[in-house]
Each structure stands twice: as structure tokens, then as C-alpha cells.
């Protein structure tokens, strides 16, 4: 099975240009690495004033975590609903913007803790060996079932 952009779009809520990831490079029960070149696209929906700020890398990381959740659910033969990014901690931006990075971005997420309702991930965004962004995120799983308004 090829885990390309078409597969990703079928398994996360983000569609069209808002799907920021191009491919899953590798994944396991506790980690995932994805690749993308969408940060260079002039029509990237996260651009503002012609630029893609480094903080937009958080959305790349969040989509990487969503893909990991879809893969983990699939491996466990369960259907997970949409997750919700509940908290960010220790976010470090090592660059000002992403659109001027020439190479592809590598998005990494590692699940470090969690239970049936939440997951704690460490994440990072890289260009080659250069760290662009890092941090930790708490994800509320099956958010549609757990949140009421």
C-alpha cells in the first residue's frame, strides 16, 4: 500500500490544498515521519502577505499526528473520529518562515504517552538535518464524541 497524498486525504479531515502532506515515509506504533513540498506552493492556504510563517509548521505537525492516528486505528481495526489539538508546550521556532526553505520538509511525531482519550506527542519539522520547529502537543482523541457545545 502506497501512503501518498491520495491516501492521506482519504484518512484525515483536510482536503485539497489544505492537506499539507505529500507522503508517509515511515511509521510504527509510536512514531511517524512524513514528507512534503507544499510549503513552497504560492497558493498554500496558510500563507499570509505572500509568506508562510514558521508557526504554520504546527499545522504540518498536527496533520502528521492525524495521519499517525489514522494508521494506528487502522492497524487496531477500529474507526477513530476526528482528534482535537488541545494544548501545545515547549514550541520552539528555529526559523522565521518556511516558504524560503528549498528542500522538502520532514515532519516527525512520536507518541510519548496517552490513553484511550488523549495522546501526548513530541513533534519536529526538519529540512535535511536542519531543525525548523519542535514542541509537544496534547491531542484529544475522538473529539466529536467528547465535546458538546
N, C-alpha and C positions, 0 to 999 in steps of 0.2 A: 504494500500500500504506500503510495506516494503522499507525503504530508506537505502538499504545496498550498498555494494561496486558495485554490478552489476548495480544498478540504477544510482549510481554516475557516473560510466564510460560511461553510455549512454547519460549523460546530461552535461558533461564537456569535453573539448578537450583532457584531459590527459587520456591515455590508458595504460593498462598493469601495469608494475611496477611503471611507472611514476604517476599513480593515487595513491595518498598517503593516502587517507581517506578510512576508513572501513565502517562507518555508520553515518547517521544523527541521533542525539539523540533527538533534538527538534528544532523547527524553528517557526518563526512568521514573520509578515510583515517587521519588523525592526531588527530581530536578528536570529542567528543560532548557534547551538552547534553541533560539530561533534566529533567522537571518532576514534582513530587509534592506531595500534600497529606496523605500518610499520617502525617506527624509529629504531626498534630492528633488522630488517632484514639485514643480512650480504650482501645481494645483492641490498640494497636500492640504486637507481641510483644517489642519491645526495651525497653518501659517497665519501670521498677523503682520501687517505692514511689510509684506514680502519676505519675512523671516520666520524660521522655526526655532523658537527659543528652547534652551536645554531642558526646561521644566516639562516640555511636551514629552520628553523621554519617559516620564511617569506613565503616560498613556501606552507607550510601547511596552513597558514592563507589565502594566495591568493586562494588556491583551495577551502577553506571554503567559501570565498566570492563568488567564481564562482558558487558553489552549491546553495548558497542563491539566486543569480541572476537567476539561472535556476528555482528554486522553485517559486520565486516571479513572473517570466514571465509566468510560467505555471498557477499560480493562477489567473493572469490577462488575461489569454488566448491570450498571444502574444508570438511571437517567437523572442527571443533575439539572437543576434550574439555574437561572442566572445568579451570579455572585454579585457582591456589592463591596467596593473598596471602602472599608470602614475607617482606616487610620493609616497614616504614614509616619515613620520615625527615621531619624538619622539620615535624612535625604541630603546627599552631597552632590552638587553640580560642579563638575570639573572643567566645564567649558561654558561659554555664553550661549552658543547656538549649535544646532545640529545640521542645518541646511548647507553649511560650508564644509562638512566632512565629506571627503571624496569617496572613500570606500564604503562598503556595506556596513551596516550596524549589526552587531551580535547582541541579542537580548538573552540574558540568563536569569533564571529564577530558581531558587531552591527552597523547598518547603522545610522549615526547621521545627515546626510544632503545629499542633492543631487537633481538632476532634471532629465529630460529625457536623458541627455547626460553624466552625471557624478554621482558618488556616493562617499561619504566620509564615511569610516568605521573606527571604533576603533576595534582592534583585540588583542587577547591574546592566549597564549598557556600555558596549565597547566598540571601538573601531580598531581592528587589529589588536595590538597589545595596549592601546591607549584607553584608559578608563574615562568615560564621559559622564557617568551618573551612577550613583549607588544609593541604597537605602533598604528599609524594611517596610513591609506592608501587612496589615491585617485585613483579611477578606472574610466577609460574612457569606457563608455558603447558603444556597437555596433561599436567597433573599426574598423572592416573591412570596414564599410561604411564611417567612418570619416577620416581615414588615407589614404593618397595617397602618393605613392613613385615615 
